[in-house]
């Protein structure tokens, strides 16, 4: 029997159990209700003060993929966003403005007001949700092991199989699992502890070796970063796949064991605790069984940020990771939240963002992760950001005319 036949046979058996369990779980829980309510730009606090020219550039970069699509193809998400054809006129105008140059905040704001209509996003009756931040970490690395460089970052294993369950049942749209075929069974892939103990040794999957296991752990959480070599050169590395295990926030475990209080938890305090407890660090990090595999990213490193899930470079302060099962990548979103200040406290944050990324912990209609860029200040803000807020989705005016004042979907 060929390898492909063994995989197919194993997947057929596994899928029966997976789909049965997923169907049972769905019947036992009430559906989430996502709603959009039409508002006006004058309802957006801070709209007149923001400079959306950076968001216009980010939007135009996402438009390259939109303009290349069949106009009849869905824009994705939960069904609110229409087709690529609904977005293509606005994309054409945005790219023409960027190519002409000299776009100031007044012209950028005028474009979004002409081309789009804002809708407040609700889930289960509330417009409030959680907003966090992420950044592009820098790690010291080498292309081979030796000296301080003993922690490997791995490429995607060839036996890792990812399944889109939505291809088998409409009600499972956006749900994915990953694993491998073992004989005639589809089984979970090795978890973080098993990989750290050598499960992939000898497979030749090491992309690069870094000098800090804790920094590598946070790179897995961020999903992408920059590797700096001893000769001063650097390369970007990005997400290729995950092992399919559920992400677990280890800050929760540190709170439960009394190592940190709930109010103290941040990237910085977790990193400090791991550094101060080297004998316990590996076991605590292994509680997050999710593991990310990487790939070298194209480009010369001069791009404004790493590639996001929309396959365009992220723009610091303007790119937002969202739940792509609900919200379409490439869409503008008016974000109303706050940002942590260096000495404590917070400041209002009101700005136009573009949905250009996603992540395993980003689940729900009113949930976002703001990309802050690279460097110490980006790390500080991202590490401390855990704010409540809301956002409005900007939809093309032609599509808004069809949706009307309110649209709702149970999922």
Secondary structure, DSSP 4 states (H G I P E B T S, - for coil): --HHHHHHHHHHHHHHHHHHHHHHHHHHSPPPEEEEEE--GGGSTTTTT--THHHHHHHHHHHHHHHHS-TTSB--TTTTS-BHHHHHHHHHHHHHHHHH----HHHHHHHHHHHEEEEEEEETTB--EEEEEEEEEEEEEESS-BTTB-EEEEBPPTT-EEEEGGGT-GGGTT-EEEEEEETTEEEPPP-HHHHHTTTTTTS--EEEEES-HHHHHHHHHH-EEEEE-TTS-EEEEEEEEE--PPP--HHHHHHHTTSS-GGG-SHHHHHHHHHH-HHHHHHHHTTS---EEEEEPSS-S-SSS-B-TTSSB--TTTEEE--TTTS-TT-EEEEEEEEE-TTSSEEEEEEEEEEEE--TT--SSSEEEEEEEESHHHHHHHHH-EEEEEEEEEEEHHHHHHHTTEEEEE-
